[in-house]
Amino acid sequence: MLNFKSVLITGGTGSFGKKFTKMIFERYPDVARIVIYSRDELKQYEMSQEFLKRISKYQVFYRRC
């Protein structure tokens, strides 16, 4: 369903956003791009470190609201 598509997650560094991002990576290995909007720069950094270490072939974009 989400393979080859872009996904936008608002509030993406919260508990729901983190779980949803993880679920997307696990269930849809061919997702084109994930865009995550968040205001918390520290959580953005921590989340990028968590996902980029494990899943290096994906691009995850973080934007401040």
N, CA, C and O atoms as a GROMACS GRO file, in nm:
protein
  260
    1MET      N    1   0.081  -0.119   0.000
    1MET     CA    2   0.000   0.000   0.000
    1MET      C    3   0.086   0.127   0.000
    1MET      O    4   0.055   0.222  -0.071
    2LEU      N    5   0.194   0.130   0.078
    2LEU     CA    6   0.280   0.247   0.084
    2LEU      C    7   0.408   0.232   0.003
    2LEU      O    8   0.488   0.326  -0.004
    3ASN      N    9   0.429   0.117  -0.057
    3ASN     CA   10   0.550   0.099  -0.138
    3ASN      C   11   0.551   0.198  -0.253
    3ASN      O   12   0.449   0.220  -0.319
    4PHE      N   13   0.667   0.257  -0.276
    4PHE     CA   14   0.692   0.354  -0.384
    4PHE      C   15   0.615   0.484  -0.364
    4PHE      O   16   0.591   0.557  -0.461
    5LYS      N   17   0.575   0.515  -0.242
    5LYS     CA   18   0.504   0.638  -0.212
    5LYS      C   19   0.579   0.718  -0.108
    5LYS      O   20   0.664   0.664  -0.036
    6SER      N   21   0.547   0.848  -0.099
    6SER     CA   22   0.602   0.934   0.005
    6SER      C   23   0.501   0.943   0.118
    6SER      O   24   0.380   0.945   0.096
    7VAL      N   25   0.553   0.948   0.242
    7VAL     CA   26   0.468   0.952   0.360
    7VAL      C   27   0.507   1.075   0.442
    7VAL      O   28   0.625   1.100   0.465
    8LEU      N   29   0.407   1.152   0.485
    8LEU     CA   30   0.428   1.268   0.572
    8LEU      C   31   0.373   1.234   0.709
    8LEU      O   32   0.258   1.193   0.723
    9ILE      N   33   0.457   1.253   0.813
    9ILE     CA   34   0.414   1.229   0.950
    9ILE      C   35   0.434   1.359   1.027
    9ILE      O   36   0.547   1.406   1.041
   10THR      N   37   0.325   1.418   1.077
   10THR     CA   38   0.336   1.537   1.160
   10THR      C   39   0.348   1.494   1.305
   10THR      O   40   0.286   1.396   1.347
   11GLY      N   41   0.428   1.566   1.383
   11GLY     CA   42   0.454   1.523   1.520
   11GLY      C   43   0.529   1.392   1.522
   11GLY      O   44   0.507   1.309   1.611
   12GLY      N   45   0.616   1.374   1.427
   12GLY     CA   46   0.678   1.244   1.403
   12GLY      C   47   0.777   1.197   1.507
   12GLY      O   48   0.813   1.079   1.505
   13THR      N   49   0.824   1.282   1.597
   13THR     CA   50   0.920   1.237   1.697
   13THR      C   51   0.853   1.200   1.829
   13THR      O   52   0.921   1.165   1.926
   14GLY      N   53   0.721   1.207   1.834
   14GLY     CA   54   0.648   1.162   1.952
   14GLY      C   55   0.639   1.012   1.955
   14GLY      O   56   0.691   0.943   1.867
   15SER      N   57   0.571   0.959   2.057
   15SER     CA   58   0.566   0.813   2.072
   15SER      C   59   0.492   0.747   1.956
   15SER      O   60   0.536   0.643   1.907
   16PHE      N   61   0.381   0.806   1.910
   16PHE     CA   62   0.309   0.748   1.796
   16PHE      C   63   0.393   0.759   1.668
   16PHE      O   64   0.403   0.662   1.593
   17GLY      N   65   0.451   0.874   1.645
   17GLY     CA   66   0.530   0.895   1.523
   17GLY      C   67   0.646   0.800   1.512
   17GLY      O   68   0.674   0.749   1.403
   18LYS      N   69   0.716   0.776   1.622
   18LYS     CA   70   0.829   0.684   1.621
   18LYS      C   71   0.784   0.541   1.590
   18LYS      O   72   0.847   0.473   1.509
   19LYS      N   73   0.676   0.497   1.654
   19LYS     CA   74   0.626   0.361   1.629
   19LYS      C   75   0.575   0.348   1.486
   19LYS      O   76   0.597   0.246   1.420
   20PHE      N   77   0.507   0.451   1.437
   20PHE     CA   78   0.452   0.447   1.302
   20PHE      C   79   0.565   0.443   1.199
   20PHE      O   80   0.557   0.370   1.100
   21THR      N   81   0.670   0.521   1.221
   21THR     CA   82   0.786   0.520   1.132
   21THR      C   83   0.851   0.383   1.130
   21THR      O   84   0.884   0.331   1.024
   22LYS      N   85   0.868   0.324   1.246
   22LYS     CA   86   0.927   0.190   1.255
   22LYS      C   87   0.841   0.088   1.181
   22LYS      O   88   0.894   0.002   1.110
   23MET      N   89   0.708   0.098   1.197
   23MET     CA   90   0.617   0.007   1.130
   23MET      C   91   0.625   0.022   0.978
   23MET      O   92   0.622  -0.077   0.905
   24ILE      N   93   0.635   0.145   0.931
   24ILE     CA   94   0.647   0.168   0.787
   24ILE      C   95   0.773   0.101   0.732
   24ILE      O   96   0.768   0.033   0.630
   25PHE      N   97   0.886   0.121   0.799
   25PHE     CA   98   1.011   0.061   0.754
   25PHE      C   99   1.003  -0.091   0.752
   25PHE      O  100   1.058  -0.155   0.662
   26GLU      N  101   0.935  -0.150   0.850
   26GLU     CA  102   0.926  -0.296   0.858
   26GLU      C  103   0.828  -0.354   0.757
   26GLU      O  104   0.857  -0.456   0.694
   27ARG      N  105   0.713  -0.292   0.740
   27ARG     CA  106   0.607  -0.349   0.654
   27ARG      C  107   0.617  -0.308   0.508
   27ARG      O  108   0.570  -0.381   0.420
   28TYR      N  109   0.677  -0.193   0.481
   28TYR     CA  110   0.683  -0.141   0.344
   28TYR      C  111   0.828  -0.111   0.307
   28TYR      O  112   0.869   0.005   0.311
   29PRO      N  113   0.904  -0.212   0.271
   29PRO     CA  114   1.047  -0.192   0.245
   29PRO      C  115   1.076  -0.105   0.123
   29PRO      O  116   1.188  -0.056   0.109
   30ASP      N  117   0.979  -0.084   0.036
   30ASP     CA  118   1.002  -0.003  -0.083
   30ASP      C  119   0.938   0.134  -0.074
   30ASP      O  120   0.910   0.196  -0.177
   31VAL      N  121   0.913   0.184   0.049
   31VAL     CA  122   0.859   0.319   0.064
   31VAL      C  123   0.960   0.418   0.002
   31VAL      O  124   1.081   0.404   0.024
   32ALA      N  125   0.911   0.514  -0.072
   32ALA     CA  126   1.001   0.605  -0.144
   32ALA      C  127   1.068   0.705  -0.050
   32ALA      O  128   1.188   0.729  -0.060
   33ARG      N  129   0.990   0.763   0.042
   33ARG     CA  130   1.045   0.868   0.128
   33ARG      C  131   0.953   0.888   0.247
   33ARG      O  132   0.831   0.873   0.237
   34ILE      N  133   1.012   0.921   0.360
   34ILE     CA  134   0.936   0.957   0.478
   34ILE      C  135   0.977   1.098   0.518
   34ILE      O  136   1.096   1.126   0.536
   35VAL      N  137   0.879   1.186   0.531
   35VAL     CA  138   0.902   1.324   0.574
   35VAL      C  139   0.841   1.337   0.713
   35VAL      O  140   0.722   1.311   0.732
   36ILE      N  141   0.922   1.378   0.809
   36ILE     CA  142   0.876   1.388   0.947
   36ILE      C  143   0.886   1.534   0.991
   36ILE      O  144   0.993   1.594   0.986
   37TYR      N  145   0.773   1.590   1.033
   37TYR     CA  146   0.770   1.725   1.086
   37TYR      C  147   0.770   1.718   1.238
   37TYR      O  148   0.693   1.642   1.298
   38SER      N  149   0.857   1.798   1.299
   38SER     CA  150   0.868   1.799   1.444
   38SER      C  151   0.932   1.929   1.490
   38SER      O  152   1.010   1.990   1.416
   39ARG      N  153   0.898   1.972   1.611
   39ARG     CA  154   0.957   2.094   1.667
   39ARG      C  155   1.075   2.066   1.757
   39ARG      O  156   1.154   2.157   1.785
   40ASP      N  157   1.091   1.945   1.804
   40ASP     CA  158   1.192   1.910   1.904
   40ASP      C  159   1.321   1.866   1.835
   40ASP      O  160   1.330   1.754   1.785
   41GLU      N  161   1.420   1.954   1.833
   41GLU     CA  162   1.546   1.925   1.763
   41GLU      C  163   1.622   1.808   1.826
   41GLU      O  164   1.684   1.730   1.753
   42LEU      N  165   1.619   1.796   1.957
   42LEU     CA  166   1.690   1.685   2.020
   42LEU      C  167   1.628   1.552   1.981
   42LEU      O  168   1.699   1.457   1.948
   43LYS      N  169   1.495   1.544   1.984
   43LYS     CA  170   1.428   1.420   1.944
   43LYS      C  171   1.450   1.390   1.796
   43LYS      O  172   1.460   1.274   1.757
   44GLN      N  173   1.459   1.494   1.713
   44GLN     CA  174   1.488   1.474   1.571
   44GLN      C  175   1.624   1.407   1.556
   44GLN      O  176   1.639   1.311   1.481
   45TYR      N  177   1.722   1.460   1.627
   45TYR     CA  178   1.857   1.404   1.620
   45TYR      C  179   1.858   1.259   1.669
   45TYR      O  180   1.915   1.171   1.603
   46GLU      N  181   1.796   1.234   1.785
   46GLU     CA  182   1.796   1.099   1.840
   46GLU      C  183   1.726   0.999   1.747
   46GLU      O  184   1.773   0.886   1.729
   47MET      N  185   1.615   1.042   1.689
   47MET     CA  186   1.541   0.952   1.599
   47MET      C  187   1.622   0.926   1.472
   47MET      O  188   1.623   0.813   1.422
   48SER      N  189   1.688   1.027   1.420
   48SER     CA  190   1.768   1.006   1.298
   48SER      C  191   1.882   0.910   1.325
   48SER      O  192   1.915   0.827   1.240
   49GLN      N  193   1.943   0.919   1.443
   49GLN     CA  194   2.051   0.826   1.478
   49GLN      C  195   1.999   0.684   1.489
   49GLN      O  196   2.064   0.589   1.445
   50GLU      N  197   1.883   0.668   1.549
   50GLU     CA  198   1.824   0.535   1.566
   50GLU      C  199   1.793   0.469   1.432
   50GLU      O  200   1.827   0.353   1.411
   51PHE      N  201   1.730   0.542   1.342
   51PHE     CA  202   1.688   0.482   1.216
   51PHE      C  203   1.800   0.476   1.113
   51PHE      O  204   1.805   0.380   1.035
   52LEU      N  205   1.889   0.572   1.110
   52LEU     CA  206   1.995   0.570   1.009
   52LEU      C  207   2.099   0.463   1.040
   52LEU      O  208   2.164   0.413   0.948
   53LYS      N  209   2.115   0.427   1.164
   53LYS     CA  210   2.209   0.320   1.199
   53LYS      C  211   2.156   0.186   1.148
   53LYS      O  212   2.232   0.104   1.097
   54ARG      N  213   2.027   0.164   1.164
   54ARG     CA  214   1.969   0.035   1.128
   54ARG      C  215   1.929   0.026   0.982
   54ARG      O  216   1.942  -0.081   0.922
   55ILE      N  217   1.882   0.134   0.924
   55ILE     CA  218   1.826   0.130   0.789
   55ILE      C  219   1.892   0.241   0.707
   55ILE      O  220   1.837   0.350   0.695
   56SER      N  221   2.008   0.214   0.653
   56SER     CA  222   2.086   0.319   0.588
   56SER      C  223   2.043   0.350   0.446
   56SER      O  224   2.083   0.453   0.392
   57LYS      N  225   1.964   0.264   0.382
   57LYS     CA  226   1.929   0.291   0.242
   57LYS      C  227   1.810   0.387   0.228
   57LYS      O  228   1.776   0.425   0.116
   58TYR      N  229   1.748   0.425   0.338
   58TYR     CA  230   1.634   0.516   0.332
   58TYR      C  231   1.677   0.658   0.364
   58TYR      O  232   1.773   0.682   0.438
   59GLN      N  233   1.603   0.752   0.307
   59GLN     CA  234   1.624   0.892   0.341
   59GLN      C  235   1.507   0.936   0.429
   59GLN      O  236   1.391   0.919   0.393
   60VAL      N  237   1.539   0.991   0.541
   60VAL     CA  238   1.438   1.044   0.632
   60VAL      C  239   1.466   1.192   0.649
   60VAL      O  240   1.577   1.231   0.683
   61PHE      N  241   1.366   1.274   0.625
   61PHE     CA  242   1.381   1.418   0.631
   61PHE      C  243   1.312   1.472   0.756
   61PHE      O  244   1.199   1.433   0.788
   62TYR      N  245   1.379   1.560   0.826
   62TYR     CA  246   1.322   1.623   0.944
   62TYR      C  247   1.308   1.770   0.917
   62TYR      O  248   1.401   1.834   0.867
   63ARG      N  249   1.195   1.826   0.949
   63ARG     CA  250   1.168   1.969   0.931
   63ARG      C  251   1.112   2.026   1.058
   63ARG      O  252   1.030   1.963   1.125
   64ARG      N  253   1.154   2.145   1.092
   64ARG     CA  254   1.098   2.214   1.209
   64ARG      C  255   0.967   2.280   1.169
   64ARG      O  256   0.956   2.339   1.061
   65CYS      N  257   0.870   2.269   1.257
   65CYS     CA  258   0.741   2.334   1.233
   65CYS      C  259   0.750   2.481   1.268
   65CYS      O  260   0.651   2.554   1.255
   0.00000   0.00000   0.00000
